[in-house]
Amino acid sequence: MINLNKAKVAVIGSGLIGRAWAIVFARAGVEVKIFDQSKEALNECLSLIKALLEDKEKFGLLSEEVSEILARIYPVETLEEACAGVVLVQENIKETVEAKLEIFAKLDRLTPEDAILASSTSWLPTSLFTEKLKGRSRCMVAHPTNPPYLIPLVEVSPAPWTSQQAVDRAMAFYAAIKQEPVLVKKEIHGFLLNRVQGAVLNEMLNLYEEGYASSADLDKVMKYGLGLRWSFMGPFETIDLNAPAGVTDYAARYGQTYADVSKTQKDNSWDASVIKRIEDERRKVLDQEKINERSRWRDNRLMALMKHQQDQPK
Ligand SMILES: NC(=O)c1ccc[n+]([C@@H]2O[C@H](COP(=O)([O-])OP(=O)(O)OC[C@H]3O[C@@H](n4cnc5c(N)ncnc54)[C@H](O)[C@@H]3O)[C@@H](O)[C@H]2O)c1
């Protein structure tokens, strides 16, 4: 059993994702040391985190006062201070192999030997930046979905040399802080979520490019169709329920058709002229200056959806 009230973690990088992780850890009762190499980023992080927490409070998504959660987050000015006595480090610095190699070498030296070292990287496999480390058996990717304080999925993706014990401890820790960890059993580019998202975008781009539908109608396929079910159950559970006797029955009825259709599906090069046409269609419904405003609207919708899901019986 993990005692979260006694646990201490380090959040390295106080940008978009680092700030969001700080909320996730602190709202679970964990003490957070947050470090950024930019003094400016570090100085402004608490006020930015406070504004995010206040938004969550408005939607009834906090079980404590904003000030109580904020009081567990300590910006610190050195990496040494951030790493002292931690059980886990969540690294959120820039997305290059060189930067990850450098920071992981430092983290390996500065943290207690049994601390988990986890990277939020969106695309880089653990083995690209941990191979030479003494403590490589405790390193892994723990890729969040933006923003992790609203979307709970964490993809835990170890390297071949990561120990089972470290993976088990990380999975248990993320579950204890109320995220939903999934295990990527073998390293693969893009982990799981971005590969699935890529497959959907690939098909949408092909359907658009070949003139089957407008970008707005293709978005509606998700918004008014698939997305409604997929917000609370996955595609495998969906097909299990879409034939009277389950998955095998579904495959017997429709499997061959899907297999035939898959032969007509192909890759897509994200051609600039096609992207430009989609951009033009999007700008007719949303001015570029209004993208930030619309992003806030999206986050509020997400919070309302989270509140609804939180209130459902398990
Ligand atoms: N933005 C997303 O949607 C998203 C989603 C999931 C994962 N990620 C991953 O999270 C990581 C961070 O992304 P972000 O969007 O928060 O970037 P960001 O640019 O908002 O923040 C990065 C921060 O790291 C700091 N930094 C850079 N090098 C550093 C170093 N050596 N030591 C300490 N601080 C350092 C920068 O000053 C900056 O404040 C990336 O690996 C990214 O792939 C991003």
Ligand as a Chemical Component Dictionary entry (heavy atoms), coordinates in Angstrom:
data_LIG
# 
_chem_comp.id                   LIG 
_chem_comp.type                 NON-POLYMER 
_chem_comp.pdbx_formal_charge   0 
_chem_comp.three_letter_code    LIG 
# 
loop_
_chem_comp_atom.comp_id 
_chem_comp_atom.atom_id 
_chem_comp_atom.alt_atom_id 
_chem_comp_atom.type_symbol 
_chem_comp_atom.charge 
_chem_comp_atom.model_Cartn_x 
_chem_comp_atom.model_Cartn_y 
_chem_comp_atom.model_Cartn_z 
_chem_comp_atom.pdbx_ordinal 
LIG N1  N1  N 0  2.278  19.339 -25.057 1  
LIG C1  C1  C 0  1.662  18.162 -25.117 2  
LIG O1  O1  O 0  0.514  18.050 -25.571 3  
LIG C2  C2  C 0  2.347  16.942 -24.576 4  
LIG C3  C3  C 0  1.583  15.795 -24.265 5  
LIG C4  C4  C 0  2.227  14.680 -23.714 6  
LIG C5  C5  C 0  3.610  14.702 -23.505 7  
LIG N2  N2  N 1  4.324  15.826 -23.824 8  
LIG C6  C6  C 0  5.778  15.799 -23.578 9  
LIG O2  O2  O 0  6.052  16.529 -22.391 10 
LIG C7  C7  C 0  7.359  17.145 -22.475 11 
LIG C8  C8  C 0  7.229  18.638 -22.194 12 
LIG O3  O3  O 0  6.350  19.225 -23.150 13 
LIG P1  P1  P 0  5.626  20.634 -22.874 14 
LIG O4  O4  O 0  4.519  20.725 -23.874 15 
LIG O5  O5  O -1 5.307  20.791 -21.425 16 
LIG O6  O6  O 0  6.801  21.652 -23.257 17 
LIG P2  P2  P 0  6.996  23.169 -22.774 18 
LIG O7  O7  O 0  7.842  23.809 -23.788 19 
LIG O8  O8  O 0  5.684  23.787 -22.421 20 
LIG O9  O9  O 0  7.835  23.014 -21.405 21 
LIG C9  C9  C 0  9.158  22.539 -21.323 22 
LIG C10 C10 C 0  9.826  23.205 -20.124 23 
LIG O10 O10 O 0  11.053 22.515 -19.858 24 
LIG C11 C11 C 0  12.009 23.484 -19.492 25 
LIG N3  N3  N 0  13.324 22.895 -19.736 26 
LIG C12 C12 C 0  13.928 22.669 -20.940 27 
LIG N4  N4  N 0  15.121 22.052 -20.736 28 
LIG C13 C13 C 0  15.260 21.875 -19.398 29 
LIG C14 C14 C 0  16.248 21.293 -18.578 30 
LIG N5  N5  N 0  17.355 20.763 -19.088 31 
LIG N6  N6  N 0  16.057 21.277 -17.231 32 
LIG C15 C15 C 0  14.949 21.829 -16.683 33 
LIG N7  N7  N 0  13.971 22.405 -17.421 34 
LIG C16 C16 C 0  14.114 22.413 -18.748 35 
LIG C17 C17 C 0  11.702 24.708 -20.330 36 
LIG O11 O11 O 0  12.228 25.888 -19.745 37 
LIG C18 C18 C 0  10.165 24.665 -20.336 38 
LIG O12 O12 O 0  9.616  25.443 -19.277 39 
LIG C19 C19 C 0  7.892  16.812 -23.876 40 
LIG O13 O13 O 0  8.739  15.694 -23.807 41 
LIG C20 C20 C 0  6.621  16.485 -24.661 42 
LIG O14 O14 O 0  6.837  15.605 -25.734 43 
LIG C21 C21 C 0  3.732  16.943 -24.341 44 
# 
loop_
_chem_comp_bond.comp_id 
_chem_comp_bond.atom_id_1 
_chem_comp_bond.atom_id_2 
_chem_comp_bond.value_order 
_chem_comp_bond.pdbx_ordinal 
LIG N1  C1  SING 1  
LIG C1  O1  DOUB 2  
LIG C1  C2  SING 3  
LIG C2  C3  SING 4  
LIG C2  C21 DOUB 5  
LIG C3  C4  DOUB 6  
LIG C4  C5  SING 7  
LIG C5  N2  DOUB 8  
LIG N2  C6  SING 9  
LIG N2  C21 SING 10 
LIG C6  O2  SING 11 
LIG C6  C20 SING 12 
LIG O2  C7  SING 13 
LIG C7  C8  SING 14 
LIG C7  C19 SING 15 
LIG C8  O3  SING 16 
LIG O3  P1  SING 17 
LIG P1  O4  DOUB 18 
LIG P1  O5  SING 19 
LIG P1  O6  SING 20 
LIG O6  P2  SING 21 
LIG P2  O7  DOUB 22 
LIG P2  O8  SING 23 
LIG P2  O9  SING 24 
LIG O9  C9  SING 25 
LIG C9  C10 SING 26 
LIG C10 O10 SING 27 
LIG C10 C18 SING 28 
LIG O10 C11 SING 29 
LIG C11 N3  SING 30 
LIG C11 C17 SING 31 
LIG N3  C12 SING 32 
LIG N3  C16 SING 33 
LIG C12 N4  DOUB 34 
LIG N4  C13 SING 35 
LIG C13 C14 SING 36 
LIG C13 C16 DOUB 37 
LIG C14 N5  SING 38 
LIG C14 N6  DOUB 39 
LIG N6  C15 SING 40 
LIG C15 N7  DOUB 41 
LIG N7  C16 SING 42 
LIG C17 O11 SING 43 
LIG C17 C18 SING 44 
LIG C18 O12 SING 45 
LIG C19 O13 SING 46 
LIG C19 C20 SING 47 
LIG C20 O14 SING 48 
# 
